[in-house]
């Protein structure tokens, strides 16, 4: 269950940032079909996915998901999470009521649906009063266009204030948080955000489950960084602590006849505060690894080994 929303999600959420970027429409359909067949039901996207792709303008991911649901006639089986707030063009960003209304209608059109299950603030917007943002969300829920609302990339202080605003004015609360969280990048979430989410009953759908691919074990030296387009981004993980984590992942993976990637995701799933990590796949082999990770039950010894290796 995603916080107190009444939305039931599987143990993993499919990350839709790859649709229309690293995989085309036909490949995306295959991944989504396999995801649903594998027993999962939630897909996370955003209006801004994937503006960074060559020739893209944003909205590509939502458009593909919308076409897929329309063609398959499966809208009732899919939990759709999308986001608003990151720049989509001149004067098209933030969490003002006027812009959010426009962005919501645009997302609904691309997704070819009349409601969004989880509508999330992609970034905090200090320039807009929280009351205005939460009142806008309240109107979307009242109209039946949104089932529940969530936050992404918020600090603990700002998230707490948002919840207080909702309580004070009787607006719907954020039911979930989408933070960056993985075996390497633990401190930012665990120090302040995790206790707040637990205390307030918020669901957590974390992103960057594999730390840009580092936790797959693919990058073990500077020479390895040239293996993929985003390899250079992993240079910061090549530290004494990073190698310690990889060693622990190798040992646990060997014990379970699994892989470092599957173990990394299984560690997140086993964290009591995490509802479902977000992970993406661009081919069937990667997808099978995600399916395997969702059913991998790590014992206390394995959790302890990984926890000690990744201490910060």
ABEGO torsion letter per residue (X at the ends): XBEAAGBBBBABBBBAAABGBABBAAAAAAAAAAAAAAGBABBBBBAAOBAABBGBAEGAAAAAAAAAAAAAGAAAABBBBBBBGBBAEBGBBEABAAAAAAAAAAAAAAAGBABBABBBBABBBAABBAAAAAAAAAAAAAAGABABBBBBGBBAAAAAAAAAAAAAAGBBBBABBBBBBBAABAAAAAAAAAAAAAAAGBBBBBBGAAGGGAAAGABABAAAAAABAAAAAAAAABBAAAAAAAAAAAAAAAAAGBBAAAAAAAAAAABAABABBBBBBABAAAAAAAAAAAABBBBAAAAAAAAAAABX
